[in-house]
Amino acid sequence: MGTPLKIGIAGLGNVGTSVFQLLKQHATLVADRTQRPMTVTAVSARTQGKDRGLDLTKVKWHDNPVDLANDKDVDVVVELMGGSGGAAFDLIKQALGNNKPVVTANKALLALRGGEVLALLKNSKGTISYEAAVAGGIPIIKGLREGLAANQVRAVYGILNGTCNFILSEMSSSGRDFADVLVEAQAKGYAEADPSFDIDGIDAGHKLAILSGLAFGCVPDFSTVQTKGIRNISSLDIEFARELGFRIKLLGIAQQTDRGIEQSIEPCLVPKTSPIAHVEGALNAVYVDGDYVGKVLMMGAGAGGNPTASAVVSDLIDVARGRTLPLLGTQNPQPLKSANINERIGSYFLRLIVLDQPGVIADVSAILRDCTVSLESVLQRGRSPGQPVPVILTSHETPEGNMLKAVGLIGKLKSVVKPPYLMRIEMFGQKPS
Ligand code: HSE
């Protein structure tokens, strides 16, 4: 048996607590697999006295997390504080400055400051591992960086936020409202500290930026990800989508095109027969489409203490084994060349709330015609002369810019009484049933 690997953990929330417990419960298993026992020697968290159900009596406490990086009894720093600025960045910088490996779950930091992190790594013998930063317990970082490393990746896409998937699944199965289900997701511990990170697509956007970086050998750049969340989805949309043969999912999609890399987080209609339509609750699912392997799907728990701890400890196992890999799977990551999303081709679902009166659909169709958008279907439910009623339109494939222009003009019609709501229909090469 080799020398013990001494671990310092910054952040003892859900994930930090689970990491601590896993390392205790699986001490023998982990030591057998690495030939090095692992021991948590030091921790840092916001509140020292809090009862976390952990025995911290033999563990050194640091009020300042950065001190973990300077502690001679810490070989590897586990950063579980989150956030792209402040203490998390300072800790990582100090650890790398001291040539220590870092394991982190910090997606925001990698997605927003990937270039700076790469620069720090250049001058350090330390490493950064980040399996827990994307899709919780799903080993998608290893999947892309190792198992699929022989492929030219065409696209990576999927469900990257457990909170949103939970909310959409619950709204769909129970007909409950968005706000009501959000409270339940928070109570279950899926949601980020600031729930807008989940429901506005920011958390998923951070994850997609990292996946893009790995898939395409680029420096992650969150500013190039178009993000749209789920807060404006109504139960009406879910019902109409179902009637048309679809489910609504918040998807992250990154694909290589001739124009550069398209990256978006947005609610999409997916065929009810597609595997992704059946990913329910807080689960995540990620597809990688590679030129030799074809499509590979990984699915599992994308949030929660234990699944995320599984990912963190898998990185610690790599550290104990002395395995190192380039951060983004390449020695020479390039700046990301982003494609203009307005040129993306797709078909669309458009929900309008219009006054029930003659000529409204004619006005809407005239705008679509002028913007060269071809209609596939029009659905109206109910009859209330002069009153607002929902009308759902679906389009044939069209450049997104044309559709956006049409939606802008339709929203200005007097008979359209609420802002129109647009969603992409993502067919994954299938035909609707
Ligand atoms: N809040 C995230 C989610 C989990 O709901 O998926 C951590 O990334």
Boltz pocket constraint, residues with backbone or C-beta under 6 A from the ligand:
constraints:
  - pocket:
      binder: B
      contacts: [[A, 132], [A, 133], [A, 135], [A, 136], [A, 160], [A, 161], [A, 162], [A, 163], [A, 164], [A, 190], [A, 191], [A, 192], [A, 198], [A, 203], [A, 282], [A, 302], [A, 303], [A, 304]]
      max_distance: 6.0
